[in-house]
Amino acid sequence: MHKTPISLASGYGNFVVPAAATRAATDLLGSGLLEVLPAAGSEALRTALVAPARPAGAGPLSADNVVITPGAKAALFALLKTVLRPGDEVLLPTPNWFGFAALVEQAGGTLRTLPLDPADDYALRPDQLRAALSDRTRVLLFSNPNNPSGRLYRRPELAGWLTVTRDFPDLFVLSDEIYNLINFEAEPTPSLLDFPDPHGRHLVVNGFSKSLALIGWGAGYLVAPAAVARACAEWQHATGCAVPAPTQTAALAVTRQAPAIAAELLAQLRPNRARLLDFLAAQAAIPPALPTATYYAYPDLRAYLRPDLPPAEAAAGLLNRLRQAGVDVVDGTGCGTPGFARISYAVSEADLTEALRRLGGVLGGANG
Ligand SMILES: Cc1ncc(COP(=O)(O)O)c(C=O)c1O
């Protein structure tokens, strides 16, 4: 066992907090007087979050559609808690973020997965989606860009899904867009908010801890039809309190500088991205895959699993071997795809280089 294990498993990057955020928060703290904000959040931040122009046909949005929450997880929970009724199902295409299962369960829903095919680049075709929806499905939940696969669902694909969901007027469509600015393609990540919402059922969650480097500040937000947003704010008021003002001030500062901050993060990430993708491409037993967004790769390591064991057990065995070699990655079993592993490259160059050397030692060896 190596003395110092290297973690490529964290969901948070090694990003420095943007100076404008620290300044805004410390200025406010220095003023000696903190305002207790309304449960829905500061009007200035909520307005700034819906300020970017949307395509023609997308509905108008205002601060009334936004609630600032203590992280994106809290935004997801508030929405699920608000819209789920007993017996309701949440349909989740997989692989997907391991955190969704507990959120759905805690909110009283039942998770149903819709496995997508890695060999088909995790495409979700409209007819496949239609076949998976039933009267019991209350929410279609997805992340775009996808955590863990790094797959970006582009505008025509989302439009195809929405031709199906509009035939289900009681269905909520919930898009987690927390990695939206960590996108290495020329086209920006499309938001669900860019599309018409014929039944007032589109819900979006986002945050500041991934694309805007506000790690550890505890801020996220939801955008929803005004009545749903109001219910979420009431729930937050009844069960907690508004996100503290210094955090919201910092969130406003990074929101105003979002394009520049995201561009810097992408520039920081690019060399490590190339390093990890080159390493994976050089492993003959790993099928080619090109994540175009997020700071993860999600290689298919099934060739390295013991064939005599059930997939989840074999995957745990492989991850254990990687851990013993001094590298922690996320087990794809929790994301719905045993035998895959989520590997973050939002770490220092030195850590990634050494981690890849250790990984190479295991993956270059024999199976079993
Ligand atoms: C897809 C996704 N949604 C939500 C979250 C939670 O974000 P936050 O730290 O803002 O609560 C994460 C964090 O890993 C995530 O990956």
The ligand as an SDF file (V2000), in Angstrom:
LIG
                    3D

 16 16  0  0  0  0  0  0  0  0999 V2000
  -24.8190   16.2620  -10.6020 C   0  0  0  0  0  0  0  0  0  0  0  0
  -24.6570   16.8980   -9.2500 C   0  0  0  0  0  0  0  0  0  0  0  0
  -25.6940   17.5440   -8.7110 N   0  0  0  0  0  0  0  0  0  0  0  0
  -25.6040   18.1220   -7.5000 C   0  0  0  0  0  0  0  0  0  0  0  0
  -24.4440   18.0670   -6.7530 C   0  0  0  0  0  0  0  0  0  0  0  0
  -24.4170   18.7250   -5.3980 C   0  0  0  0  0  0  0  0  0  0  0  0
  -23.8240   19.9840   -5.5020 O   0  0  0  0  0  0  0  0  0  0  0  0
  -23.6540   20.9360   -4.2360 P   0  0  0  0  0  0  0  0  0  0  0  0
  -22.2660   20.7700   -3.7670 O   0  0  0  0  0  0  0  0  0  0  0  0
  -23.8770   22.3190   -4.7770 O   0  0  0  0  0  0  0  0  0  0  0  0
  -24.7070   20.5560   -3.2470 O   0  0  0  0  0  0  0  0  0  0  0  0
  -23.3400   17.4090   -7.2710 C   0  0  0  0  0  0  0  0  0  0  0  0
  -22.0960   17.3260   -6.4730 C   0  0  0  0  0  0  0  0  0  0  0  0
  -21.2600   16.4900   -6.6390 O   0  0  0  0  0  0  0  0  0  0  0  0
  -23.4420   16.8170   -8.5520 C   0  0  0  0  0  0  0  0  0  0  0  0
  -22.4030   16.1790   -9.0900 O   0  0  0  0  0  0  0  0  0  0  0  0
  1  2  1  0
  2  3  1  0
  2 15  2  0
  3  4  2  0
  4  5  1  0
  5  6  1  0
  5 12  2  0
  6  7  1  0
  7  8  1  0
  8  9  2  0
  8 10  1  0
  8 11  1  0
 12 13  1  0
 12 15  1  0
 13 14  2  0
 15 16  1  0
M  END
$$$$
